[in-house]
Amino acid sequence: MTDFPGPRPVVGDAVVITTGSSSVTINGTITSQGILRDGCGFVELTLPDADPQQRRDLEWSKQFQYDLSLRGALLYSSPQLKVRGCRRDGDGALIVTGSP
C-alpha cells in the first residue's frame, strides 16, 4: 500500500527507514498515522524508544522514506517525506512528522 495514510492509526512491528544513503530497521510497536494540521496533510511515525544514535540520525535528517510491516507483511510504503518535526512522547518514543 502506498496511498497516503488516513487518520486511522496503522500499527506494525517493524519499520525500515531510509535517510539519504543509509537505512535502519527498528523493531517494536510502530504506529503510522495521517494527520491534518492547518489544512495540510502530514504523516506521523511513532517509533519505540530505541538506539539513541538511530534516533539522532533520524532527528537530524531532512528527508526520509519508510516501509512499515507486520509479521513480515508490508502494511505501508511511504513516498519520500520531508522531516517537519521530531518530538518525544511521555514514554520516550520518537514521533517524526513528515510531508511529501
C-alpha atoms as one frame of an Amber mdcrd trajectory, in Angstrom:
protein
   0.000   0.000   0.000   1.463   3.354  -0.987  -1.511   5.727  -0.584  -1.075
   8.464   1.990  -2.187   7.032   5.353  -5.540   8.120   6.704  -6.395   9.306
  10.207  -6.779   5.746  11.447  -3.504   4.532  13.024  -1.715   1.640  11.306
   0.354  -0.426  13.755   3.258  -2.630  12.722   6.096  -4.478  14.407   8.999
  -3.458  12.124   9.925  -0.452  10.048  12.758   0.110   7.591  13.636   3.804
   7.471  15.812   5.169   4.675  17.501   8.546   5.062  19.791   9.576   2.253
  22.109   6.655   1.572  21.565   4.756   4.832  18.760   2.625   6.144  17.902
   1.197   9.537  15.408  -1.393  10.749  13.592  -0.741  14.011  11.502  -3.413
  15.711   8.772  -2.955  18.304   5.394  -1.281  18.274   5.436   1.292  15.452
   2.468   3.470  14.524   1.875   5.378  11.294  -0.993   7.846  11.045  -2.070
  10.602   8.689  -2.929  13.917  10.337  -4.378  17.163   9.076  -2.872  20.347
  10.512  -3.752  23.838   9.269  -5.282  22.333   6.130  -2.113  20.390   5.230
  -1.625  16.609   5.294   1.213  15.108   7.312   2.177  11.633   8.434   3.282
  10.863  11.978   5.563   7.893  12.528   5.837   6.848  16.174   8.907   4.744
  16.973   9.686   2.910  20.202  12.489   4.240  22.355  15.454   2.588  20.622
  19.149   3.109  19.946  19.927   6.783  20.701  22.192   7.108  17.636  19.454
   5.866  15.319  17.076   8.431  16.813  19.610  11.246  16.413  20.253  10.289
  12.792  16.541  10.487  12.042  16.055  13.715  14.000  18.877  15.355  12.016
  17.693  14.098   8.640  15.945  16.387   6.209  14.128  13.599   4.341  13.119
  10.015   4.964  11.127   7.148   3.489   9.799   4.139   5.372   8.280   0.688
   4.910   6.058  -0.472   7.782   5.477  -4.216   8.212   3.555  -6.556  10.487
   4.813 -10.143  10.833   6.731  -9.757   7.574   3.805  -8.402   5.526   4.169
  -4.879   4.126   1.454  -2.583   5.525   2.585   0.779   4.183   5.364   2.130
   1.978   5.708   5.890   2.205   6.811   8.266  -0.511   9.904  10.373   0.132
   8.942  12.691   3.010  10.429  15.927   4.321  11.004  15.929   8.054   8.672
  18.572   9.501   9.318  17.882  13.162  10.522  15.441  15.798   9.355  15.193
  19.367   9.218  12.700  22.219   6.122  11.431  23.958   5.935  10.754  27.692
   7.346   7.224  27.255  10.411   8.392  25.314   9.094   7.243  21.939  10.177
   9.365  18.978   7.393  10.891  16.888   8.564  12.056  13.472   6.252  14.236
  11.365   6.767  14.346   7.608   5.074  15.554   4.450   5.538  14.853   0.743
